[in-house]
Amino acid sequence: MNLQTHSGYKKGYSPESVSEAINAIIDLDMEIIVPTENLLKESAIISFEREISMYDAIYVALAKETGYKFITADQKLYQNIKKLNLAELL
């Protein structure tokens, strides 16, 4: 869920519905990882080398750091990062 897209300024959403969405995310009990200096530096390297946005590169670098697969439905992004062997295309 993209809270920027589904925030209260969009018609049809109320502060209560956004609060419920936030609570649903929190209830998933996911680990929150704060970007470290090393993660941000690795993201910048990936961004330049793979010609992808820093936004996308942060997730790719996080997958690399944690050992998890980066799963995407973005075919262009996948093509740019597939040689890293970190991604899977939906």
Secondary structure in CASP SS format (residue, H / E / C, confidence):
PFRMAT SS
TARGET T0000
AUTHOR 0000-0000-0000
METHOD secondary structure of the structure
MODEL  1
M C 1.00
N C 1.00
L C 1.00
Q C 1.00
T C 1.00
H C 1.00
S C 1.00
G C 1.00
Y C 1.00
K C 1.00
K C 1.00
G C 1.00
Y C 1.00
S C 1.00
P H 1.00
E H 1.00
S H 1.00
V H 1.00
S H 1.00
E H 1.00
A H 1.00
I H 1.00
N H 1.00
A H 1.00
I H 1.00
I H 1.00
D C 1.00
L C 1.00
D C 1.00
M C 1.00
E C 1.00
I C 1.00
I C 1.00
V C 1.00
P C 1.00
T C 1.00
E H 1.00
N H 1.00
L H 1.00
L H 1.00
K H 1.00
E H 1.00
S H 1.00
A H 1.00
I H 1.00
I H 1.00
S H 1.00
F H 1.00
E H 1.00
R H 1.00
E C 1.00
I C 1.00
S C 1.00
M H 1.00
Y H 1.00
D H 1.00
A H 1.00
I H 1.00
Y H 1.00
V H 1.00
A H 1.00
L H 1.00
A H 1.00
K H 1.00
E H 1.00
T H 1.00
G C 1.00
Y C 1.00
K C 1.00
F E 1.00
I E 1.00
T E 1.00
A C 1.00
D C 1.00
Q H 1.00
K H 1.00
L H 1.00
Y H 1.00
Q H 1.00
N H 1.00
I H 1.00
K H 1.00
K H 1.00
L H 1.00
N C 1.00
L C 1.00
A E 1.00
E E 1.00
L E 1.00
L C 1.00
END
